[in-house]
Amino acid sequence: MTKRKIIVLIACFVVLVVCLVGCNKGEKETQLKFETNKITLNLGQTVQLVPTFPKDYSDVKWTSRNEAVATVDDKGNVTAVAIGSAVIKLTVTVGEQTQSALCRVTVAEKGAEAVGQMIVSDRNVAIFAGESYTVNAYLQFGGERVTDVTWTSRDTKICTAANGVITGVAQGNATVNADCTYGGVKYTAEVAVVVSPKQQTLSFDLKNDYIVKDETTELNVYLVKDGKATMVDNSNVTYTVDSDVATVSGNMLTGVAPGKVTLTATTTTGLGQMSASVQLDVLRYCTVEYTVEGNVVATEQVLNSKCTNTDVKKPLLDGYVFKEWTLNGKAFSADSVVDDDIVVEASWYKVTTNNSGEYVTATILHKYLDNIGFVHDGSGEQVMDDGSFKVNMQKDGVYNYSVTIPLFNFACQGVTQFSLALNYSPWTVTLGDTQLVVTSTNADGHSVYDFVVYATSDGGAKLTNGNVTVQLTQAQANGTEGITFGFVRPSGSTYAQCVVSPMALRTYDYKALLSDKADLLAKMTVDSDKNEYFGYYVSYYDSLAVATPYEQRHMAVPEGVAHAKQLLSGKFTLVDFTGDKHGVTASKADGTTIYSVACKSGELEIDPSGTNGLYTVYLPKVNYLLFKSVSFTYKTSDSYSGIGFEQGKLLANDSGILQGTITITVTDGVATAVLHDNNLGAEVSIVLSQNVANGTAQMQLLYDAALYRKLTISNFTAEM
């Protein structure tokens, strides 16, 4: 072979090698493939397949051969919808050829191994604009943890995200994606972000809305930022006033003269200069002198435009009962506003002697109409015709019994009487660890245990039985726990029956006490608070002296009785709605309260405004058992209203106003309220519960209020 031929052969070989290499390179560049040809997903999970595409491809098409198990969208997001398997196919066009790639998807129950899962420390983030919050995320794939995560905010106007740090930009909601690609599959977790505007305010630290002339007040301000308050260093605060009725030096504010002043504080924060202002009254102290027959008995310092405390001890004068303090002939009370130095005088009622009337009267307070509240382990029970309650204790072989009487608020009743009667003896009767004694026998010769329960000044009560005294527990005294009596039948004795009598309330005829004790009252001195005369304690309630026997000294004058003259007349104003609502409220069953309850000219006005419906009006607490009768008047402002005590039994008037009287009377310890409407000539009534009757709960009145129909209550009077 010649040299020329050898050279030609070598050149051909090189060309062939270059062509083969070029063909292989072109083949790699135009091959479509998935990095992995099989993946496992949890049910409900979504991932994105990330294929390797050839050059110059087009006509991308994703399909699932089993959409009942897994679906795929046009971006390669695969969602597992049912347990099983499916094949995801991707086809593209390269030149005149079609290439395809396959990936088998297996859907398993949650918790399956070899399933990629994004783990994120926080799925919901709330931040303020300008602040940042760090979220940690990684891909858990079987036993492997992949931390190469890409963070992207879908709305960079609301927040930004980088390396897990989310920063608020402006108020609004946005979503941040945490993406991790592993094995040709992109796993994504979403973080919901709420951005709130950054807020800060300046606030004064002031105890009152006024300062006092010639007194100095130290000033401080707080910077309230995102709900947190921080005191501002006064070296960075400037205080100013707009009037010469006060001066300011540094952070010290001094009142100069009565008037109004606007105080302003200015400081600089990270968001710039801030200021706050508040208007204050500059007040001065006025002197109030209390005089009796021209002699000053007490003085009080009161800020002008404020009300007096009127806690000055009420005076006494021989032969008189204190009426009220007066200023220029008009009543002066805790509602009186003081604007200058004043002198108030005591006014009086003269006490006259009248020997008529009983000191103490007994009223049946509670009869047992049923067995409600009784607890016993006897063999039977019976409600008696006179309102007593009988328990049979007749069980073979049983020698120990107990009877618990119904709950009763002894602490609020003053003096309460009742008894137990046993038809056979001897039995042992106990209260706690104390053995009780037989104090009398009844007409049938049965043993009677008489009890008197006295309310004590500490809010409790004690029970006396002959010469035996038992201090009741606080729960027994205030009626949240029943009193339990124990009974022991001696061996060999016969069975017995226990009869619990009705409760009786001992009340005082204050009219008789005052009139008959006129000489006693005349002996009182100004310094007296509680004095002992002739076996009586004399106590003062609202400057009204009341003489009561030793054991009954805690009985108070009925609430609302202001003067002896009213007591002596027997009829008086019980509840005065001049500036005091006395606890009256009104609300619907759903808790909606009425628009307004207000005192106007001695009347109480209940205004539903634009909210109509059935309201329950809660009236003042009154111990109706202390009086012969209590009454008050009502009136509606227009027609289409209803009033009464029970649903379905309201008196209604569609053609005119409702106007009438509600009267409460007591018979044998039972209080009955009767509502009589003068315009309709009709009435409804209800028996009050025991708690309402004795004043421990509020009486309820139903008012069916039409729009803007006001209900007025007035003339709340009582008769002894």
C-alpha positions in Angstrom: 0.0 0.0 0.0 1.3 3.3 -1.0 1.8 6.2 1.4 -0.9 8.2 -0.4 -3.5 5.5 0.2 -2.6 5.3 3.9 -3.2 9.0 4.4 -6.6 8.8 2.7 -7.7 5.9 4.9 -6.7 7.8 8.1 -8.7 10.9 7.0 -11.8 8.8 6.3 -11.5 7.2 9.8 -11.3 10.6 11.5 -14.3 11.8 9.6 -16.3 8.7 10.6 -15.4 9.1 14.3 -16.4 12.8 14.3 -19.7 11.9 12.7 -20.4 9.2 15.3 -19.6 11.5 18.2 -21.8 14.2 16.7 -24.7 11.8 16.3 -24.4 10.7 20.0 -24.3 14.3 21.2 -27.3 15.3 19.2 -29.2 12.3 20.6 -28.6 13.4 24.2 -29.8 16.9 23.6 -33.1 15.9 22.0 -34.1 13.2 24.6 -37.2 13.9 26.9 -37.1 12.1 30.3 -38.1 12.1 33.9 -35.3 11.9 36.5 -37.3 9.2 38.2 -39.9 6.9 36.5 -41.9 6.1 39.6 -43.1 8.1 42.7 -45.3 7.4 45.7 -47.8 10.0 47.0 -50.0 10.2 50.0 -53.8 10.4 49.4 -54.6 14.1 48.7 -51.0 15.2 48.1 -50.0 17.3 45.1 -46.5 17.5 43.7 -45.0 18.9 40.4 -43.1 16.6 38.1 -40.0 18.4 36.7 -38.8 16.7 33.4 -35.7 17.3 31.3 -36.8 18.8 28.1 -35.0 18.5 24.7 -34.0 21.5 22.6 -36.6 23.3 20.5 -39.6 21.3 21.8 -43.2 22.3 21.5 -46.8 20.9 21.8 -46.4 19.9 25.5 -49.2 17.5 26.6 -49.7 15.9 30.0 -52.1 13.0 30.5 -53.0 10.5 33.1 -53.9 7.0 32.2 -56.0 6.5 35.3 -57.6 9.9 36.4 -59.6 8.0 39.1 -56.3 7.6 41.0 -54.2 10.6 39.9 -54.8 13.7 37.9 -52.3 16.0 36.2 -52.6 19.6 34.9 -50.8 21.4 32.1 -47.9 22.4 34.4 -47.2 18.8 35.5 -48.9 19.2 39.0 -50.0 15.7 39.9 -52.7 15.2 42.6 -53.4 11.9 44.3 -57.2 11.4 44.4 -57.6 7.7 45.3 -55.6 4.8 46.5 -54.1 2.8 43.6 -51.7 3.4 40.7 -51.6 5.5 37.5 -49.2 6.3 34.8 -48.5 10.0 34.0 -47.5 10.5 30.3 -45.7 13.6 28.9 -45.4 14.1 25.2 -43.6 16.9 23.2 -42.8 17.6 19.6 -39.2 18.0 18.5 -38.9 18.9 14.8 -40.9 16.3 13.0 -40.6 13.7 15.8 -42.8 13.1 18.9 -41.0 12.2 22.2 -42.6 10.9 25.4 -41.8 10.1 29.0 -43.6 8.0 31.5 -43.8 8.1 35.4 -45.8 5.6 37.5 -47.6 7.1 40.4 -48.6 5.0 43.4 -51.1 6.5 45.8 -51.0 5.2 49.4 -52.6 5.9 52.7 -51.1 8.8 54.6 -48.0 7.9 56.4 -46.6 5.6 53.7 -42.8 5.3 53.5 -40.7 6.8 50.7 -43.3 9.7 50.2 -41.9 13.2 50.0 -43.6 15.6 52.5 -42.9 19.3 53.1 -42.6 20.1 56.8 -43.2 23.7 57.8 -42.9 25.2 61.3 -45.8 27.7 60.7 -48.6 27.6 58.1 -50.2 30.8 59.3 -48.2 34.0 60.0 -49.5 37.3 61.3 -47.0 40.2 61.3 -47.0 44.0 61.3 -45.7 46.0 58.3 -42.0 46.5 58.5 -41.5 43.5 60.8 -40.1 40.1 59.9 -40.9 36.5 61.0 -38.8 33.4 60.3 -40.4 30.1 59.1 -38.4 26.9 59.0 -39.2 24.3 56.2 -37.6 21.1 54.8 -38.6 18.1 52.7 -38.9 14.8 54.5 -38.4 11.9 52.1 -38.4 8.6 53.9 -35.5 8.8 56.3 -33.9 11.7 54.4 -34.3 15.4 55.2 -33.7 17.9 52.3 -33.2 21.5 53.4 -32.6 23.1 50.0 -35.8 25.2 50.0 -36.8 28.0 47.7 -39.1 30.7 49.1 -41.4 32.8 46.9 -44.1 35.4 47.8 -47.0 35.5 45.4 -47.7 39.2 46.2 -44.5 41.1 46.9 -46.6 44.3 47.5 -47.9 42.7 50.7 -44.8 40.7 51.9 -41.4 39.4 50.7 -39.8 36.0 51.4 -36.2 34.9 51.3 -34.5 32.0 53.1 -37.5 31.5 55.3 -37.6 35.1 56.5 -41.1 36.7 55.7 -41.2 40.5 55.9 -44.4 42.6 56.0 -44.6 45.4 53.4 -48.2 46.7 53.5 -51.5 45.8 55.0 -53.2 42.8 53.3 -53.2 39.0 52.8 -50.7 37.0 50.8 -49.4 33.5 50.2 -45.8 32.4 50.4 -44.6 29.2 48.7 -41.8 27.0 50.1 -40.6 24.7 47.3 -38.1 21.8 47.3 -37.2 19.8 44.2 -35.9 16.3 44.8 -35.6 13.4 42.3 -37.2 15.5 39.5 -40.3 16.2 41.7 -41.1 19.6 43.1 -42.8 19.6 46.6 -44.6 22.8 47.7 -46.0 24.1 51.0 -48.1 27.2 51.3 -47.8 29.7 54.2 -50.8 32.1 54.7 -49.5 35.6 55.7 -51.6 38.4 57.2 -49.9 41.8 57.4 -51.4 44.5 59.7 -50.5 48.2 59.6 -48.0 49.3 62.2 -49.7 51.5 64.9 -48.6 53.6 67.8 -50.2 56.3 69.9 -49.2 58.5 72.7 -51.3 58.4 75.9 -51.3 60.4 79.1 -51.0 58.7 82.5 -53.6 60.8 84.4 -55.8 59.6 87.3 -58.5 62.3 86.9 -59.9 64.6 84.2 -59.1 67.6 86.4 -56.3 69.2 88.5 -56.7 71.3 91.6 -55.7 74.9 92.1 -52.4 75.3 94.0 -51.6 71.6 93.6 -48.9 70.1 91.4 -49.4 66.9 89.4 -46.5 64.9 87.9 -46.9 64.2 84.2 -46.0 61.0 82.3 -46.9 59.6 78.9 -46.9 56.1 77.4 -46.1 55.1 73.9 -48.7 52.4 72.9 -47.3 50.4 70.1 -48.9 47.3 68.8 -51.0 46.9 71.9 -48.0 47.3 74.3 -47.5 50.4 76.5 -44.0 51.7 77.3 -43.4 54.8 79.4 -41.6 57.5 77.5 -38.5 59.1 79.1 -39.6 62.6 80.1 -36.3 64.0 78.9 -37.7 63.3 75.4 -41.1 64.8 76.0 -42.2 68.5 75.7 -45.3 69.5 77.7 -47.3 72.7 76.9 -50.6 74.3 78.0 -52.9 76.7 76.1 -54.2 78.8 79.1 -52.9 80.7 82.0 -55.2 78.8 84.4 -52.3 76.3 84.7 -48.5 76.3 84.3 -46.1 73.5 83.3 -42.5 73.2 84.2 -40.7 70.2 82.8 -43.2 67.4 83.6 -44.9 69.2 86.6 -48.3 70.7 86.0 -49.7 73.2 88.5 -53.3 74.6 88.8 -53.4 78.4 89.0 -57.1 79.4 88.8 -60.4 77.7 88.1 -61.1 77.1 84.4 -60.2 74.8 81.5 -56.8 74.0 80.0 -55.6 71.9 77.1 -52.4 69.9 77.9 -50.2 68.7 75.0 -47.3 66.3 75.0 -44.9 66.0 72.1 -42.1 63.4 71.5 -40.2 61.8 68.6 -40.3 58.1 67.8 -38.9 55.9 65.1 -42.0 56.8 63.0 -41.4 60.5 63.5 -42.9 63.2 65.7 -46.0 62.4 67.7 -48.3 64.4 70.0 -51.3 63.9 72.2 -53.7 66.4 73.9 -56.2 66.3 76.7 -58.5 68.9 78.1 -58.6 69.3 81.9 -60.7 71.2 84.4 -58.8 73.3 87.1 -60.9 73.0 90.2 -60.7 74.5 93.7 -61.7 73.3 97.1 -64.9 74.7 98.7 -65.7 74.6 102.3 -69.1 73.1 103.4 -70.1 73.8 107.0 -72.8 71.7 108.7 -74.7 73.6 111.4 -77.2 72.7 114.1 -79.1 75.6 115.6 -76.3 77.9 114.4 -73.4 75.8 115.8 -70.9 74.3 113.3 -70.8 70.5 114.0 -68.7 69.4 111.0 -66.9 70.8 108.0 -66.1 69.2 104.6 -63.8 70.2 101.7 -65.5 69.6 98.3 -64.1 70.4 94.9 -66.2 72.8 93.0 -68.5 71.2 90.4 -68.3 68.0 92.3 -70.9 66.4 94.7 -70.5 66.4 98.4 -69.7 63.1 100.2 -72.4 63.9 102.9 -70.8 61.2 105.1 -71.1 63.6 108.1 -72.7 61.9 111.1 -76.4 62.9 111.4 -77.0 65.1 114.5 -79.5 64.6 117.4 -81.6 67.2 119.1 -83.7 66.7 122.3 -87.3 66.0 121.4 -86.7 65.9 117.6 -85.8 63.4 114.8 -83.4 64.6 112.2 -85.0 65.3 108.8 -82.3 66.4 106.3 -79.6 68.9 105.6 -80.8 72.1 103.8 -79.2 74.9 101.8 -81.3 78.1 101.5 -84.4 76.1 102.4 -83.8 73.3 99.8 -82.7 69.7 100.5 -78.9 69.3 100.3 -77.8 65.7 99.6 -75.1 63.6 97.9 -76.5 64.7 94.6 -76.0 68.4 95.4 -73.2 70.1 93.3 -71.0 72.5 95.3 -69.7 75.6 93.5 -68.7 77.8 96.4 -68.2 78.0 100.1 -71.6 77.2 101.7 -73.3 76.7 105.1 -76.0 74.0 105.4 -78.4 73.7 108.2 -80.1 70.7 109.9 -83.9 70.5 109.7 -86.0 68.4 112.1 -89.3 66.7 112.8 -90.7 67.0 116.3 -91.5 63.7 118.0 -94.9 63.5 119.8 -96.1 60.8 122.2 -98.7 58.4 121.1 -99.2 55.1 123.0 -101.2 53.3 120.4 -99.8 50.4 118.3 -98.0 47.1 119.0 -94.2 46.9 119.1 -93.9 43.5 117.3 -96.2 41.8 114.9 -95.9 38.2 113.6 -96.5 37.5 109.9 -96.8 34.1 108.3 -93.8 34.2 105.9 -93.9 30.8 104.1 -96.3 27.9 104.0 -95.4 24.6 102.4 -97.7 24.1 99.5 -95.7 21.1 98.2 -92.6 19.0 99.1 -90.2 21.1 97.1 -87.0 21.7 99.0 -87.6 19.0 101.6 -85.1 16.1 101.9 -85.6 13.3 104.3 -85.1 9.5 104.7 -88.5 8.9 106.3 -91.1 6.4 105.1 -93.6 9.0 103.8 -94.7 12.6 103.7 -97.8 14.8 103.7 -98.6 18.5 103.2 -101.0 19.6 105.9 -104.0 21.9 105.5 -102.4 24.7 107.6 -99.3 24.8 105.4 -97.2 22.5 107.7 -95.2 19.6 106.3 -95.3 16.1 108.0 -92.6 13.4 107.6 -93.4 9.8 108.7 -90.4 8.0 110.4 -91.8 4.4 110.5 -89.2 2.1 109.0 -88.7 -1.4 110.6 -85.3 -1.7 112.3 -84.4 1.9 111.4 -83.6 4.2 114.4 -81.8 7.1 112.8 -83.6 9.6 110.5 -82.8 13.1 109.1 -85.0 15.9 107.7 -83.6 18.9 105.8 -85.9 21.9 105.5 -86.1 24.0 102.3 -83.5 26.8 101.7 -84.4 30.0 103.5 -82.5 33.3 103.7 -82.6 33.9 107.5 -79.9 36.6 107.2 -82.1 39.1 105.5 -85.3 38.5 107.6 -84.3 39.8 111.0 -86.2 37.4 113.3 -87.8 34.2 112.0 -89.8 31.6 114.0 -90.8 28.0 113.3 -91.1 24.7 115.1 -90.8 20.9 114.9 -93.5 18.7 116.6 -93.1 15.0 117.4 -96.2 12.9 118.3 -94.2 10.4 120.4 -91.3 10.8 122.8 -88.7 10.3 124.1 -86.7 10.9 120.9 -83.4 12.7 120.5 -83.4 15.7 118.1 -80.1 17.3 117.1 -78.7 20.1 114.8 -75.2 19.2 114.0 -73.5 18.2 117.2 -76.0 20.1 119.4 -78.9 18.3 121.1 -82.1 20.3 121.0 -84.7 20.6 123.8 -88.5 20.3 124.0 -89.8 23.8 124.7 -93.6 23.3 124.8 -96.4 20.9 124.0 -99.2 21.5 121.5 -103.0 21.0 121.9 -102.6 17.3 121.1 -100.0 16.9 123.8 -97.1 16.4 121.3 -93.6 17.5 122.0 -92.7 20.8 120.4 -89.2 22.2 119.6 -89.6 26.0 119.2 -87.0 27.8 117.2 -86.2 31.5 116.8 -83.6 32.5 114.2 -82.0 35.9 114.6 -80.1 37.7 111.8 -76.7 38.9 113.1 -74.8 42.1 112.2 -72.1 40.2 110.4 -74.5 38.9 107.8 -75.0 35.5 109.5 -77.7 34.1 111.7 -78.1 32.1 114.9 -80.8 29.7 116.0 -82.1 29.6 119.5 -84.1 26.7 121.1 -85.0 27.3 124.7 -81.6 27.8 126.4 -79.7 26.3 123.4 -78.0 28.5 120.8 -76.6 27.3 117.5 -74.6 29.5 115.2 -75.7 28.6 111.6 -73.2 28.3 108.9 -73.0 31.1 106.4 -74.6 28.9 103.7 -77.4 28.0 106.0 -77.9 31.7 107.0 -78.1 33.1 103.5 -80.2 30.3 102.1 -77.8 28.4 99.9 -77.8 25.3 102.1 -80.7 23.8 104.0 -80.8 23.1 107.8 -80.7 19.4 108.6 -82.2 18.0 111.8 -81.2 14.6 113.1 -83.7 12.2 114.9 -82.8 9.2 116.9 -85.5 6.7 118.1 -84.6 5.0 121.4 -84.5 1.2 121.3 -87.9 -0.2 122.2 -89.9 3.0 121.5 -92.5 3.3 118.9 -92.4 5.1 115.6 -93.0 8.9 115.2 -94.2 11.7 112.9 -92.4 15.0 112.6 -94.3 18.1 111.6 -92.5 21.2 110.4 -94.5 24.4 111.0 -94.7 27.3 108.5 -92.1 30.1 108.8 -93.2 33.2 110.6 -91.5 36.6 110.3 -91.3 39.0 113.3 -91.4 42.6 112.2 -91.6 45.8 114.0 -94.2 48.5 114.1 -91.9 51.4 113.7 -94.7 53.9 114.1 -95.5 52.6 117.6 -91.8 52.4 118.5 -91.2 56.0 117.6 -94.3 57.4 119.2 -94.0 55.4 122.4 -90.3 56.0 122.8 -90.4 59.8 122.4 -89.1 60.2 125.9 -86.3 57.7 125.2 -85.3 59.5 122.0 -85.2 62.8 123.9 -82.4 61.4 126.1 -80.1 60.7 123.1 -77.0 62.8 122.8 -75.1 64.0 119.7 -72.3 61.5 120.4 -74.7 58.5 120.7 -74.4 55.7 118.2 -75.9 52.8 120.1 -77.1 53.3 123.7 -78.7 50.9 126.2 -81.8 52.2 127.9 -84.2 50.2 130.0 -83.3 46.8 128.4 -83.4 48.2 124.9 -80.7 48.9 122.3 -81.2 52.2 120.4 -79.6 52.1 117.0 -79.5 54.8 114.2 -80.5 54.0 110.7 -80.4 57.1 108.3 -80.5 59.3 111.5 -83.7 57.6 112.6 -83.5 56.2 116.2 -85.1 52.8 116.6 -85.4 51.1 120.0 -85.4 47.3 119.8 -85.1 44.4 122.4 -81.6 43.0 122.9 -82.0 40.0 120.6 -83.7 41.9 117.9 -81.4 44.9 117.7 -80.3 44.1 114.1 -83.6 44.9 112.5 -83.2 47.9 110.2 -85.6 50.6 109.1 -87.2 49.6 105.8 -85.1 50.9 102.8 -86.4 54.2 101.5 -88.0 55.4 104.7 -86.4 58.8 105.1 -88.1 60.5 108.0 -90.0 59.9 111.2 -92.9 62.0 110.0 -93.5 59.6 107.1 -93.5 56.7 109.5 -95.9 58.3 111.8 -98.2 59.0 108.9 -98.1 55.4 107.9 -97.7 56.1 104.1 -94.6 57.3 102.4 -92.4 57.3 99.3 -90.6 54.0 99.3 -88.5 54.4 96.1 -87.5 57.8 94.8 -86.4 57.9 91.2 -84.7 61.3 91.5 -81.3 60.6 90.2 -81.2 56.9 91.3 -82.5 54.0 89.1 -82.4 51.6 92.1 -81.1 48.8 90.0 -83.8 48.9 87.4 -82.8 47.3 84.1 -84.6 45.9 81.0 -83.5 43.2 78.5 -84.7 40.7 76.0 -84.5 36.9 76.3 -81.5 36.9 73.9 -79.6 39.3 76.2 -80.3 42.5 74.2 -80.6 45.4 76.7 -83.1 48.2 76.2 -81.8 51.4 74.7 -82.2 53.6 77.8 -83.3 53.5 81.5 -83.1 57.0 82.9 -84.4 59.1 85.8 -86.5 62.1 84.7 -88.3 64.5 87.1 -88.7 61.8 89.8 -89.9 59.2 87.2 -88.1 56.3 85.7 -88.3 56.3 81.8 -87.7 53.0 80.0 -87.0 53.8 76.3 -86.7 51.0 73.7 -85.9 53.6 71.0 -85.7 51.8 67.6 -85.5 48.3 69.0 -88.9 46.7 69.7 -89.7 43.4 71.2 -90.6 41.7 74.5 -88.5 43.1 77.4 -88.2 41.9 81.0 -88.1 44.9 83.3 -86.3 44.2 86.6 -87.8 46.4 89.3 -86.1 47.5 92.6 -85.6 45.0 95.4 -88.2 45.6 98.1 -89.0 43.5 101.1 -92.8 43.6 100.5 -93.4 41.5 103.7 -92.6 44.5 105.9 -95.5 46.5 104.6 -99.3 46.5 104.4 -99.1 47.3 100.7 -96.7 48.7 98.1 -97.9 50.4 94.9 -96.6 52.2 91.9 -98.0 53.6 88.6 -97.0 53.0 85.0 -97.8 54.7 81.7 -96.8 54.1 78.0 -96.2 57.0 75.6 -98.3 55.6 72.8 -100.4 52.7 71.6 -99.4 49.3 70.3 -97.7 48.2 73.6 -98.4 45.4 76.1 -97.7 45.0 79.8 -98.1 42.2 82.4 -96.3 39.5 84.3 -96.5 36.4 82.1 -96.2 35.7 78.4 -99.6 35.1 76.9 -101.3 37.1 79.6 -100.3 40.7 78.7 -102.7 43.6 78.6 -102.4 45.3 75.2 -103.9 48.4 73.7 -103.6 49.1 69.9 -105.8 52.2 70.0 -104.4 54.1 73.0 -101.9 54.3 75.8 -101.6 51.9 78.7 -101.9 53.5 82.1 -102.6 52.1 85.6 -101.3 50.9 88.9 -99.5 47.8 90.2 -100.2 46.9 93.8 -98.5 44.3 96.0 -100.3 43.1 99.1 -99.3 40.4 101.6 -101.6 37.8 103.2 -100.4 35.0 105.4 -96.9 35.6 104.2 -97.8 35.3 100.5 -97.2 38.4 98.4 -99.5 39.0 95.4 -99.1 41.6 92.7 -102.1 43.0 90.8 -101.7 45.1 87.6 -104.8 47.2 86.9 -105.0 49.2 83.7 -107.3 52.2 84.0 -107.8 52.7 80.3 -108.7 49.1 79.5 -110.6 48.4 82.8 -108.8 45.1 83.0 -106.2 43.5 85.3 -103.8 40.6 85.7 -102.1 39.2 88.8 -99.3 36.9 89.9 -98.1 35.4 93.2 -94.5 36.5 93.9 -91.8 34.0 94.6 -90.4 33.9 98.2 -87.1 35.6 97.1 -89.0 38.4 95.3 -91.4 38.9 98.3 -88.6 39.2 100.9 -86.5 41.5 98.7 -83.6 39.2 97.8 -84.6 39.1 94.2 -86.1 41.6 91.7 -89.7 41.6 90.7 -90.1 41.2 86.9 -92.5 43.1 84.7 -93.0 42.1 81.0 -93.1 45.0 78.5 -94.0 44.4 74.9 -92.4 47.5 73.4 -93.3 48.8 70.0 -90.8 51.2 68.3 -90.2 54.3 70.3 -92.9 53.5 72.8 -91.6 54.6 76.2 -92.7 53.1 79.6 -92.7 55.4 82.6 -92.8 54.1 86.2 -93.4 56.5 89.2 -95.1 57.0 92.6 -93.4 54.0 94.3 -95.2 54.2 97.7 -95.7 52.0 100.7 -98.2 51.8 103.5 -97.4 50.4 107.0 
